[in-house]
Amino acid sequence: MIARMVTVTIVLFATAAPLVEAWVSTEGYPAGLLPASSLVDTTATEETEILVDDSTVYQTVLGIGSSLEPTTCYNLSQLTDAQRNAVLVKLFDPIDGIGMTLARVCIGTPDFTGDDFYTYRDTPEATFTIDRDRRYILPMLREALAVNPDLRFYASPWSPSGWMTSTGDLIGGRLLPEHYSAYARYFVAFVQAYADAGIPSHAVTVQNEPGGDRCRASDTKG
């Protein structure tokens, strides 16, 4: 890579000092976004130079992407083949689209789903299965991967199976220590099953939104 200094000139045509609007929020968003006192930019001039030195590197970015959750996959599955391909190309194609290279997938049901909440092993006696994902989730993931073979999937659960938790449910509570090994095997089974279905996992996380409720679908669960 050839290092070079790039000069970008921005000409401001404002006749008066520009007004900068400020908004304030806080952790937890108890009051949403609130307007703050506006600021007047007294440093602005008629001509501003921004220097970009691409020889200086601070950190790398693995990729940019979005989430392919069940509702997204379901909506994609309702399109015609031509419509769906057009959407996927715009999202993931590196030449004819924006070229997203990351996609989050769900390990079991998330908090926003068109199905009942489920895990891949809802009871201790049940056999692990990803069959519910075969209807429209896995087909959509495979189509996205066909558009961009460099697409990386990382997977995240919203909750362990209810029988593993202190509440016996997907809502609230904590993973019980006696089920740590069972939950670890649950992750291994997921990675293997998805790989067998043509979806390799680049990475997994142990929990979505670890600082909050494990599954926020309690407001809509009947």
MIDOSE-1310 file (N, C-alpha, C; in nm, 2 decimals, decimal comma, always signed):
residues 222
miar	+0,08/-0,12/+0,00/+0,00/+0,00/+0,00/+0,09/+0,12/+0,00; +0,06/+0,22/-0,09/+0,14/+0,34/-0,10/+0,08/+0,44/-0,01; +0,17/+0,49/+0,09/+0,12/+0,60/+0,18/+0,11/+0,73/+0,11; +0,01/+0,80/+0,14/+0,00/+0,93/+0,07/-0,08/+1,03/+0,16
mvtv	-0,07/+1,15/+0,15/-0,14/+1,25/+0,22/-0,25/+1,30/+0,13; -0,37/+1,30/+0,18/-0,49/+1,34/+0,10/-0,54/+1,47/+0,16; -0,56/+1,57/+0,08/-0,62/+1,69/+0,13/-0,76/+1,71/+0,08; -0,85/+1,72/+0,17/-0,99/+1,74/+0,13/-1,03/+1,88/+0,18
tivl	-1,08/+1,96/+0,08/-1,12/+2,10/+0,11/-1,27/+2,11/+0,12; -1,32/+2,16/+0,23/-1,46/+2,19/+0,25/-1,49/+2,34/+0,25; -1,57/+2,38/+0,17/-1,60/+2,53/+0,16/-1,73/+2,55/+0,23; -1,74/+2,63/+0,33/-1,86/+2,66/+0,40/-1,92/+2,79/+0,35
fata	-2,04/+2,79/+0,30/-2,10/+2,91/+0,24/-2,19/+2,99/+0,33; -2,19/+2,94/+0,46/-2,28/+3,01/+0,56/-2,23/+3,16/+0,58; -2,32/+3,25/+0,58/-2,29/+3,39/+0,61/-2,27/+3,42/+0,75; -2,32/+3,34/+0,84/-2,31/+3,36/+0,99/-2,25/+3,23/+1,05
aplv	-2,21/+3,24/+1,17/-2,15/+3,13/+1,24/-2,26/+3,02/+1,25; -2,23/+2,90/+1,21/-2,33/+2,79/+1,21/-2,38/+2,76/+1,36; -2,50/+2,72/+1,37/-2,56/+2,68/+1,50/-2,55/+2,53/+1,51; -2,50/+2,48/+1,62/-2,49/+2,33/+1,64/-2,59/+2,29/+1,74
eawv	-2,68/+2,20/+1,70/-2,78/+2,15/+1,80/-2,72/+2,03/+1,88; -2,74/+2,03/+2,01/-2,69/+1,92/+2,09/-2,81/+1,85/+2,16; -2,79/+1,72/+2,17/-2,89/+1,63/+2,23/-2,82/+1,54/+2,34; -2,89/+1,51/+2,44/-2,82/+1,44/+2,56/-2,91/+1,32/+2,59
steg	-2,84/+1,21/+2,61/-2,90/+1,09/+2,66/-2,82/+1,03/+2,78; -2,87/+0,93/+2,85/-2,80/+0,87/+2,96/-2,81/+0,72/+2,95; -2,72/+0,65/+3,02/-2,73/+0,50/+3,02/-2,86/+0,46/+3,07; -2,92/+0,36/+3,00/-3,05/+0,31/+3,03/-3,17/+0,39/+2,97
ypag	-3,14/+0,51/+2,91/-3,24/+0,59/+2,84/-3,36/+0,61/+2,92; -3,35/+0,66/+3,05/-3,47/+0,67/+3,13/-3,56/+0,78/+3,07; -3,50/+0,88/+3,01/-3,59/+0,99/+2,95/-3,57/+1,01/+2,80; -3,51/+0,91/+2,74/-3,49/+0,92/+2,59/-3,39/+1,03/+2,56
llpa	-3,40/+1,09/+2,45/-3,31/+1,20/+2,40/-3,37/+1,33/+2,44; -3,29/+1,41/+2,50/-3,34/+1,54/+2,55/-3,25/+1,65/+2,48; -3,31/+1,76/+2,43/-3,24/+1,87/+2,37/-3,15/+1,94/+2,48; -3,03/+1,98/+2,44/-2,95/+2,06/+2,53/-2,93/+2,20/+2,47
sslv	-2,86/+2,28/+2,54/-2,83/+2,41/+2,49/-2,76/+2,41/+2,36; -2,80/+2,48/+2,26/-2,74/+2,49/+2,13/-2,60/+2,56/+2,14; -2,51/+2,53/+2,05/-2,38/+2,59/+2,05/-2,36/+2,66/+1,92; -2,28/+2,77/+1,93/-2,25/+2,84/+1,81/-2,10/+2,81/+1,78
dtta	-2,07/+2,77/+1,66/-1,94/+2,73/+1,62/-1,87/+2,86/+1,58; -1,79/+2,92/+1,67/-1,72/+3,04/+1,64/-1,59/+3,02/+1,57; -1,55/+2,89/+1,55/-1,42/+2,86/+1,49/-1,43/+2,84/+1,34; -1,55/+2,83/+1,29/-1,57/+2,80/+1,15/-1,52/+2,92/+1,06
teet	-1,46/+2,88/+0,96/-1,41/+2,98/+0,86/-1,48/+2,95/+0,73; -1,45/+3,04/+0,63/-1,51/+3,01/+0,50/-1,45/+2,89/+0,43; -1,33/+2,85/+0,47/-1,26/+2,74/+0,41/-1,19/+2,66/+0,52; -1,22/+2,53/+0,52/-1,17/+2,44/+0,62/-1,10/+2,32/+0,55
eilv	-0,98/+2,29/+0,59/-0,90/+2,18/+0,53/-0,90/+2,06/+0,63; -0,93/+1,94/+0,58/-0,92/+1,82/+0,66/-0,81/+1,73/+0,59; -0,71/+1,70/+0,67/-0,60/+1,62/+0,62/-0,62/+1,48/+0,67; -0,61/+1,38/+0,57/-0,63/+1,24/+0,60/-0,50/+1,17/+0,56
ddst	-0,43/+1,11/+0,66/-0,30/+1,04/+0,64/-0,33/+0,89/+0,65; -0,34/+0,83/+0,54/-0,38/+0,68/+0,54/-0,26/+0,60/+0,57; -0,14/+0,65/+0,60/-0,03/+0,57/+0,64/-0,03/+0,54/+0,79; -0,11/+0,61/+0,86/-0,13/+0,59/+1,01/-0,24/+0,49/+1,03
vyqt	-0,21/+0,38/+1,10/-0,31/+0,28/+1,12/-0,33/+0,26/+1,28; -0,45/+0,27/+1,32/-0,48/+0,26/+1,46/-0,54/+0,12/+1,50; -0,63/+0,07/+1,43/-0,69/-0,06/+1,45/-0,76/-0,11/+1,32; -0,78/-0,24/+1,32/-0,85/-0,30/+1,21/-0,99/-0,33/+1,24
vlgi	-1,07/-0,35/+1,14/-1,22/-0,38/+1,16/-1,24/-0,51/+1,09; -1,30/-0,60/+1,16/-1,33/-0,74/+1,10/-1,42/-0,73/+0,99; -1,52/-0,64/+1,00/-1,62/-0,63/+0,90/-1,74/-0,55/+0,94; -1,83/-0,52/+0,85/-1,95/-0,45/+0,88/-2,07/-0,53/+0,84
gssl	-2,17/-0,53/+0,92/-2,29/-0,62/+0,88/-2,41/-0,59/+0,96; -2,50/-0,68/+0,97/-2,63/-0,67/+1,04/-2,67/-0,80/+1,09; -2,80/-0,81/+1,13/-2,85/-0,93/+1,19/-2,95/-1,00/+1,10; -2,93/-1,13/+1,08/-3,03/-1,21/+1,01/-3,11/-1,30/+1,11
eptt	-3,19/-1,23/+1,18/-3,27/-1,29/+1,28/-3,39/-1,36/+1,22; -3,47/-1,44/+1,29/-3,58/-1,52/+1,23/-3,68/-1,43/+1,16; -3,72/-1,31/+1,22/-3,82/-1,23/+1,15/-3,76/-1,18/+1,01; -3,63/-1,14/+1,01/-3,57/-1,10/+0,89/-3,57/-1,21/+0,78
cynl	-3,53/-1,33/+0,83/-3,53/-1,44/+0,74/-3,67/-1,48/+0,69; -3,77/-1,47/+0,78/-3,91/-1,50/+0,74/-3,95/-1,40/+0,63; -3,93/-1,27/+0,65/-3,97/-1,17/+0,56/-3,90/-1,19/+0,42; -3,78/-1,23/+0,42/-3,71/-1,25/+0,30/-3,77/-1,37/+0,23
sqlt	-3,81/-1,47/+0,31/-3,87/-1,59/+0,25/-4,00/-1,57/+0,18; -4,07/-1,46/+0,21/-4,20/-1,43/+0,15/-4,18/-1,35/+0,02; -4,06/-1,31/-0,01/-4,04/-1,24/-0,14/-4,03/-1,34/-0,26; -4,05/-1,30/-0,37/-4,02/-1,38/-0,49/-3,87/-1,41/-0,50
daqr	-3,84/-1,51/-0,57/-3,69/-1,54/-0,59/-3,62/-1,41/-0,64; -3,68/-1,35/-0,74/-3,61/-1,23/-0,80/-3,60/-1,12/-0,70; -3,71/-1,09/-0,62/-3,70/-0,98/-0,53/-3,60/-1,01/-0,41; -3,60/-1,14/-0,37/-3,51/-1,17/-0,26/-3,37/-1,16/-0,30
navl	-3,34/-1,21/-0,42/-3,20/-1,20/-0,47/-3,16/-1,06/-0,49; -3,25/-0,97/-0,53/-3,22/-0,83/-0,54/-3,18/-0,77/-0,41; -3,26/-0,80/-0,30/-3,23/-0,75/-0,17/-3,09/-0,80/-0,12; -3,07/-0,93/-0,13/-2,94/-0,99/-0,09/-2,82/-0,94/-0,16
vklf	-2,84/-0,91/-0,29/-2,73/-0,85/-0,36/-2,70/-0,71/-0,31; -2,80/-0,63/-0,29/-2,78/-0,50/-0,24/-2,71/-0,50/-0,10; -2,74/-0,60/-0,02/-2,68/-0,61/+0,11/-2,54/-0,67/+0,12; -2,52/-0,78/+0,04/-2,40/-0,86/+0,06/-2,30/-0,86/-0,05
dpid	-2,35/-0,83/-0,17/-2,26/-0,83/-0,29/-2,15/-0,72/-0,28; -2,02/-0,76/-0,28/-1,92/-0,66/-0,27/-1,90/-0,57/-0,39; -1,96/-0,60/-0,50/-1,95/-0,52/-0,62/-2,08/-0,45/-0,65; -2,19/-0,52/-0,66/-2,32/-0,45/-0,69/-2,40/-0,41/-0,57
gigm	-2,34/-0,43/-0,45/-2,41/-0,40/-0,33/-2,32/-0,33/-0,23; -2,36/-0,32/-0,10/-2,28/-0,25/+0,00/-2,17/-0,35/+0,06; -2,19/-0,48/+0,02/-2,08/-0,57/+0,06/-2,07/-0,60/+0,21; -2,18/-0,62/+0,28/-2,17/-0,66/+0,42/-2,09/-0,79/+0,43
tlar	-2,01/-0,80/+0,54/-1,92/-0,92/+0,55/-1,95/-0,99/+0,69; -2,04/-0,94/+0,77/-2,08/-1,00/+0,89/-2,23/-1,01/+0,90; -2,27/-1,12/+0,97/-2,42/-1,14/+0,99/-2,44/-1,21/+1,12; -2,52/-1,15/+1,21/-2,55/-1,22/+1,34/-2,66/-1,32/+1,31
vcig	-2,65/-1,44/+1,37/-2,76/-1,53/+1,37/-2,79/-1,57/+1,51; -2,91/-1,62/+1,53/-2,96/-1,65/+1,67/-2,94/-1,80/+1,70; -2,90/-1,82/+1,82/-2,90/-1,96/+1,88/-3,03/-1,98/+1,95; -3,13/-2,04/+1,88/-3,26/-2,05/+1,94/-3,34/-1,92/+1,91
tpdf	-3,45/-1,91/+1,98/-3,54/-1,80/+1,95/-3,48/-1,67/+2,01; -3,49/-1,56/+1,94/-3,46/-1,43/+2,01/-3,59/-1,37/+2,07; -3,58/-1,24/+2,11/-3,69/-1,18/+2,18/-3,80/-1,13/+2,07; -3,76/-1,13/+1,95/-3,85/-1,08/+1,84/-3,86/-1,19/+1,74
tgdd	-3,96/-1,26/+1,74/-3,97/-1,38/+1,65/-4,12/-1,40/+1,61; -4,14/-1,45/+1,50/-4,28/-1,49/+1,46/-4,32/-1,62/+1,51; -4,23/-1,70/+1,57/-4,27/-1,83/+1,62/-4,28/-1,82/+1,78; -4,33/-1,93/+1,84/-4,32/-1,94/+1,98/-4,18/-1,94/+2,02
fyty	-4,15/-1,90/+2,14/-4,01/-1,90/+2,19/-3,97/-2,05/+2,21; -3,85/-2,07/+2,16/-3,80/-2,21/+2,16/-3,64/-2,21/+2,17; -3,59/-2,32/+2,22/-3,45/-2,35/+2,22/-3,44/-2,48/+2,14; -3,32/-2,53/+2,12/-3,30/-2,65/+2,05/-3,31/-2,77/+2,14
rdtp	-3,33/-2,75/+2,26/-3,35/-2,86/+2,36/-3,43/-2,81/+2,47; -3,56/-2,81/+2,45/-3,65/-2,75/+2,55/-3,67/-2,82/+2,68; -3,64/-2,95/+2,68/-3,65/-3,02/+2,81/-3,52/-3,11/+2,82; -3,49/-3,15/+2,94/-3,36/-3,23/+2,96/-3,37/-3,37/+2,88
eatf	-3,50/-3,42/+2,86/-3,51/-3,54/+2,79/-3,51/-3,53/+2,64; -3,53/-3,41/+2,59/-3,54/-3,38/+2,44/-3,41/-3,41/+2,37; -3,42/-3,44/+2,25/-3,30/-3,45/+2,16/-3,27/-3,32/+2,10; -3,15/-3,28/+2,10/-3,11/-3,15/+2,04/-3,14/-3,15/+1,89
tidr	-3,21/-3,05/+1,84/-3,25/-3,04/+1,70/-3,26/-2,89/+1,65; -3,22/-2,87/+1,53/-3,23/-2,73/+1,47/-3,34/-2,74/+1,36; -3,43/-2,84/+1,37/-3,53/-2,86/+1,26/-3,61/-2,73/+1,24; -3,65/-2,66/+1,35/-3,73/-2,54/+1,33/-3,66/-2,43/+1,24
drry	-3,53/-2,43/+1,25/-3,46/-2,34/+1,17/-3,45/-2,37/+1,02; -3,49/-2,50/+0,99/-3,47/-2,54/+0,85/-3,58/-2,49/+0,76; -3,69/-2,44/+0,82/-3,80/-2,39/+0,74/-3,77/-2,27/+0,65; -3,71/-2,17/+0,71/-3,68/-2,05/+0,64/-3,55/-1,98/+0,68
ilpm	-3,50/-2,01/+0,80/-3,38/-1,94/+0,85/-3,26/-1,99/+0,78; -3,23/-2,12/+0,78/-3,11/-2,18/+0,71/-3,12/-2,15/+0,56; -3,23/-2,17/+0,49/-3,23/-2,14/+0,35/-3,19/-1,99/+0,32; -3,24/-1,90/+0,40/-3,20/-1,76/+0,38/-3,05/-1,73/+0,40
lrea	-3,00/-1,80/+0,51/-2,86/-1,78/+0,54/-2,77/-1,84/+0,42; -2,81/-1,95/+0,37/-2,74/-2,01/+0,26/-2,74/-1,92/+0,14; -2,86/-1,86/+0,11/-2,87/-1,77/-0,01/-2,78/-1,65/+0,01; -2,77/-1,60/+0,13/-2,69/-1,48/+0,16/-2,54/-1,52/+0,14
lavn	-2,50/-1,64/+0,19/-2,37/-1,69/+0,17/-2,33/-1,71/+0,03; -2,43/-1,75/-0,05/-2,40/-1,77/-0,20/-2,37/-1,64/-0,26; -2,44/-1,53/-0,22/-2,41/-1,40/-0,28/-2,27/-1,35/-0,24; -2,23/-1,37/-0,11/-2,10/-1,33/-0,07/-2,04/-1,45/+0,01
pdlr	-1,95/-1,53/-0,06/-1,89/-1,64/+0,01/-1,80/-1,60/+0,12; -1,76/-1,47/+0,13/-1,68/-1,42/+0,24/-1,76/-1,38/+0,36; -1,89/-1,39/+0,36/-1,97/-1,36/+0,47/-1,94/-1,44/+0,59; -1,92/-1,38/+0,71/-1,90/-1,45/+0,83/-2,02/-1,44/+0,92
fyas	-2,05/-1,55/+0,98/-2,17/-1,56/+1,07/-2,12/-1,57/+1,22; -2,17/-1,49/+1,30/-2,15/-1,51/+1,44/-2,28/-1,52/+1,51; -2,29/-1,61/+1,61/-2,42/-1,66/+1,67/-2,43/-1,61/+1,81; -2,55/-1,58/+1,85/-2,57/-1,54/+1,99/-2,70/-1,59/+2,04
pwsp	-2,71/-1,64/+2,16/-2,83/-1,69/+2,22/-2,90/-1,58/+2,31; -3,03/-1,58/+2,32/-3,10/-1,49/+2,41/-3,12/-1,55/+2,54; -3,12/-1,68/+2,55/-3,14/-1,75/+2,68/-3,10/-1,89/+2,67; -3,05/-1,95/+2,77/-3,04/-2,10/+2,77/-3,17/-2,16/+2,78
sgwm	-3,18/-2,29/+2,76/-3,31/-2,36/+2,78/-3,36/-2,33/+2,92; -3,49/-2,32/+2,93/-3,56/-2,29/+3,05/-3,52/-2,38/+3,17; -3,50/-2,51/+3,14/-3,47/-2,60/+3,24/-3,33/-2,59/+3,30; -3,25/-2,50/+3,23/-3,11/-2,48/+3,28/-3,11/-2,35/+3,37
tstg	-3,22/-2,28/+3,38/-3,21/-2,15/+3,45/-3,28/-2,16/+3,59; -3,25/-2,06/+3,67/-3,30/-2,05/+3,80/-3,45/-2,02/+3,81; -3,51/-1,97/+3,70/-3,66/-1,95/+3,69/-3,73/-2,06/+3,63; -3,66/-2,16/+3,56/-3,72/-2,26/+3,49/-3,79/-2,21/+3,36
dlig	-3,75/-2,10/+3,31/-3,81/-2,03/+3,20/-3,71/-1,96/+3,12; -3,75/-1,91/+3,00/-3,66/-1,83/+2,92/-3,65/-1,68/+2,97; -3,74/-1,64/+3,06/-3,75/-1,51/+3,10/-3,68/-1,49/+3,24; -3,59/-1,40/+3,25/-3,52/-1,37/+3,38/-3,44/-1,48/+3,43
grll	-3,39/-1,47/+3,55/-3,31/-1,57/+3,61/-3,17/-1,58/+3,56; -3,10/-1,69/+3,61/-2,96/-1,71/+3,57/-2,94/-1,85/+3,53; -2,83/-1,88/+3,46/-2,79/-2,01/+3,43/-2,74/-2,08/+3,55; -2,80/-2,19/+3,59/-2,76/-2,27/+3,71/-2,62/-2,33/+3,69
pehy	-2,53/-2,32/+3,79/-2,39/-2,38/+3,78/-2,39/-2,52/+3,74; -2,49/-2,60/+3,79/-2,49/-2,74/+3,76/-2,52/-2,77/+3,61; -2,56/-2,67/+3,54/-2,58/-2,69/+3,39/-2,48/-2,62/+3,30; -2,37/-2,58/+3,36/-2,27/-2,51/+3,28/-2,22/-2,61/+3,17
saya	-2,19/-2,73/+3,21/-2,14/-2,83/+3,11/-2,24/-2,86/+3,00; -2,37/-2,87/+3,05/-2,48/-2,90/+2,95/-2,49/-2,78/+2,85; -2,47/-2,66/+2,90/-2,48/-2,54/+2,81/-2,37/-2,54/+2,72; -2,25/-2,58/+2,76/-2,13/-2,58/+2,68/-2,15/-2,68/+2,56
ryfv	-2,21/-2,80/+2,60/-2,23/-2,90/+2,49/-2,34/-2,85/+2,40; -2,43/-2,77/+2,45/-2,54/-2,71/+2,37/-2,48/-2,62/+2,26; -2,38/-2,54/+2,29/-2,31/-2,46/+2,20/-2,24/-2,55/+2,09; -2,17/-2,65/+2,14/-2,10/-2,74/+2,05/-2,19/-2,80/+1,95
afvq	-2,31/-2,85/+2,00/-2,41/-2,91/+1,91/-2,46/-2,81/+1,81; -2,48/-2,69/+1,85/-2,53/-2,58/+1,76/-2,42/-2,56/+1,64; -2,30/-2,54/+1,68/-2,19/-2,51/+1,58/-2,18/-2,63/+1,48; -2,19/-2,75/+1,53/-2,18/-2,87/+1,45/-2,30/-2,88/+1,36
ayad	-2,42/-2,86/+1,41/-2,54/-2,88/+1,33/-2,55/-2,77/+1,22; -2,51/-2,65/+1,26/-2,52/-2,54/+1,16/-2,41/-2,57/+1,05; -2,30/-2,61/+1,09/-2,19/-2,64/+0,99/-2,24/-2,75/+0,89; -2,30/-2,85/+0,95/-2,36/-2,96/+0,87/-2,47/-2,91/+0,77
agip	-2,53/-2,80/+0,81/-2,64/-2,74/+0,73/-2,58/-2,64/+0,63; -2,45/-2,62/+0,63/-2,39/-2,53/+0,53/-2,36/-2,39/+0,58; -2,38/-2,37/+0,71/-2,36/-2,24/+0,77/-2,25/-2,25/+0,88; -2,12/-2,22/+0,84/-2,01/-2,22/+0,94/-2,02/-2,10/+1,04
shav	-1,99/-2,12/+1,16/-1,99/-2,02/+1,26/-1,85/-1,96/+1,28; -1,83/-1,83/+1,25/-1,70/-1,77/+1,27/-1,68/-1,74/+1,41; -1,78/-1,71/+1,49/-1,77/-1,69/+1,63/-1,90/-1,70/+1,70; -1,90/-1,72/+1,83/-2,03/-1,72/+1,91/-2,01/-1,63/+2,03
tvqn	-2,12/-1,58/+2,08/-2,12/-1,51/+2,21/-2,20/-1,59/+2,31; -2,17/-1,57/+2,43/-2,24/-1,65/+2,53/-2,37/-1,60/+2,57; -2,40/-1,47/+2,53/-2,52/-1,41/+2,57/-2,55/-1,28/+2,49; -2,67/-1,26/+2,44/-2,71/-1,13/+2,38/-2,74/-1,04/+2,50
epgg	-2,69/-0,91/+2,49/-2,72/-0,81/+2,59/-2,70/-0,86/+2,73; -2,57/-0,90/+2,76/-2,55/-0,96/+2,89/-2,58/-0,88/+3,01; -2,59/-0,75/+3,00/-2,62/-0,67/+3,11/-2,77/-0,65/+3,14; -2,86/-0,71/+3,06/-3,00/-0,69/+3,07/-3,07/-0,82/+3,09
drcr	-3,21/-0,82/+3,07/-3,28/-0,94/+3,08/-3,24/-1,04/+2,97; -3,24/-1,17/+3,00/-3,19/-1,27/+2,90/-3,29/-1,28/+2,79; -3,42/-1,26/+2,81/-3,51/-1,26/+2,70/-3,62/-1,16/+2,73; -3,63/-1,06/+2,64/-3,72/-0,95/+2,67/-3,86/-0,97/+2,61
asdt	-3,88/-1,09/+2,57/-4,01/-1,11/+2,50/-4,12/-1,13/+2,60; -4,09/-1,12/+2,73/-4,19/-1,14/+2,84/-4,31/-1,05/+2,82; -4,29/-0,93/+2,76/-4,40/-0,84/+2,74/-4,51/-0,89/+2,64; -4,46/-0,98/+2,55/-4,55/-1,03/+2,45/-4,59/-1,17/+2,46
kg	-4,53/-1,24/+2,56/-4,55/-1,39/+2,57/-4,69/-1,41/+2,63; -4,77/-1,49/+2,56/-4,90/-1,52/+2,60/-4,91/-1,63/+2,70
